[in-house]
Amino acid sequence: MRKHSYLAVAVIVASVAIALFLIRRGTEDAKSTAPHGTTGLTTAQVAAGREAAIRLARMTPAPARPAAGKFSAETLRSTETTFRRMVAVRGLITQDKERAALAQQVLATPDGAELMRAILLDPAFATTAFGEFQAEARFYAIEVLDVMAQHGKLDFVVDVASDLAGELAAVTGEINPGRAEDLRGLAAVLGERLGSRGLLDAHSPVLARLGFGPGLAKPIHQLYVEGMFYGVWRAETIEQAMAAVKTL
């Protein structure tokens, strides 16, 4: 495995520390202001549901679009509607629970997982299928794959990340920032699921499938490391995250 210096890890920490601190502080603030007790929580959930419904009603409905690739027009419109519902619960106390349930709905459809793959691996398809909503579609496709990984189907996520990394490694010049962020997001999912112990395993089959080794392009390596650092930190501690990515 390629060794990273402490300085490189420090740069990673500096680049994400402020954002993560704000995210965590926002989470704690939400917890501190939430009503206590079962009744209070139920009341808060009802209020969150009402707010989400108001937000959704204010959004422009998912437009009718033609079929794209092997996916029907109805599948695309239904998926975009689901993604918009994910947007509607942003920041609410029910966000994680609602998004997980919505992701399960997507995965329960015959082509759900394959649609998420297509969204992330084919920019032209994502634009055709979702128009100006394509950036949000990519973001929430990763959310869906995160839920998939949580339910033990990590191999599919590894394959998507590996394929995306291969596409980005073949790019001549600067990598598209949005697609780079997609790879970071997938790496974060994998980092959280593998944990620091998984990343410290020099014989990890997952890391091998992702291409870690002397031949891995430096920009791809960096995107993997940044995402995995965040994923481990999200699940464990900053010290464990730093130790884990130093070995990659």
Order of alpha helices (4+ residues) and beta strands (2+ residues): alpha-alpha-alpha-alpha-alpha-alpha-alpha-alpha-alpha-alpha-alpha-alpha
